[in-house]
């Protein structure tokens, strides 16, 4: 499948992209709106971190770099340059010790790579970023091994795409032809494989991605899961490493034990799916008591989004099926998508528009699946039109960034993960029907 067939929708979506892109041309204006006192969440925080790929300048640079790729004569490279200058200024003010993809150096480098027109621009800046990132990655790996080499269990921030190994893998795969990057990429993969080895907790064998109490997200999770848990999702759970390992294998990069790790994770995830009549879903969390003793899995949710739930998990299982040539895994993916397609949009857990846990993310994943497996998924083309029309209907030209986070105090969010940059990138790829290669931070290889 190529482009969307509904020409009126295409015209409307192109106009939305154009309007938002022109509104957001001034980096200072965007930051000022995002950081306004009236634009704070319930915890009093603004949806903005200048140097963050997820909610700052780098994510918006990624958006404008794809506009420049598609429309090289429209001057979007100049806007990209303005954002890079704003980012560079912020980097001079704020010390960047964070190496993570979503909030640190590797995310910045990822965005600059995509803005460089294939390495033709910003070469000095990129060399500086990569050199610093390599050193910080070595430190991250060393400290992580020291921390988790002796501890029974792990932290999601050690392995997930936002803070950990899976995110570092996204960055390094872009550079892996270089000797240093390739060595680091291998070390990251080795650590992800090691994560899948069984460990012994209180005399019980459990998967190595077990998260003990001390590494839960916060005090609430520690109270809910005093004996620890297992995270299923793409954003903080084991589906993320599965996608990374499978994506690397599909590109011909493998370390010892990688295929076995892909098999083990995929089989564990399949064992956790919930089937109720025609509804297939995955929990966000598996408690230690449920995993080991089969007790009721309490405090659990069954979302329908990229970050947690069927769309992200099913995509990771699809990649695993392709690597292992397991038609059964691919069939599981088809069945899962068939399940959600039978729901009305109003019956899913998705009510926002962000990429992370909203309509645009689900639209983008379905669009990728249709292009990859048209034989199985082309019948869901109408759902794409539903997603598209929903985004068109909820676009508000009177707001600064075109879309509002109605789920969270009607915040104005310009960023990649939960804001307009991510929404626009999913729309942009949708109307052009081509792989613009921007979505690897979401592990959609």
Secondary structure, 3 states (H helix, E strand, C coil): CCCCCCHHHHHHHHHHHHHHHHHCCCHHHHHHHHCCCCCECCCCCECCCCCCCCCCHHHHHHHHHHHHHHCCCCCHHHHHHHHHHHHHHHHHHCCCCCCCCCCCHHHHHHHHHHHCCCCCCCHHHHHHHHHHHHHHHHHHHHHHHHHHCCCCCCCHHHHCCCCCHHHHHHHHHCCCCCHHHHHHHHHHHHHHHHCCCCEEECCEEECCCCECHHHCCCHHHHHHCCCCEEECCCCCCHHHHHHHHHHHHHCCCCCCCHHHHHHHHHHHHHHHEEEECCEEEECCEEEHHHHHHCCCCCCCCCCECCCCEHHHHHHHHHHHHHHHCCHHHHHHHHHHHHHHHCCCHHHCCCCECCCCCEHHHHHHHHHHHHHHCHHHHHHHHHHHHHHHHHHHHHCCCCCCCCCEECCCCCEECCCCCCCHHHHHHHHHHHHHCCCCCCHHHHCCC
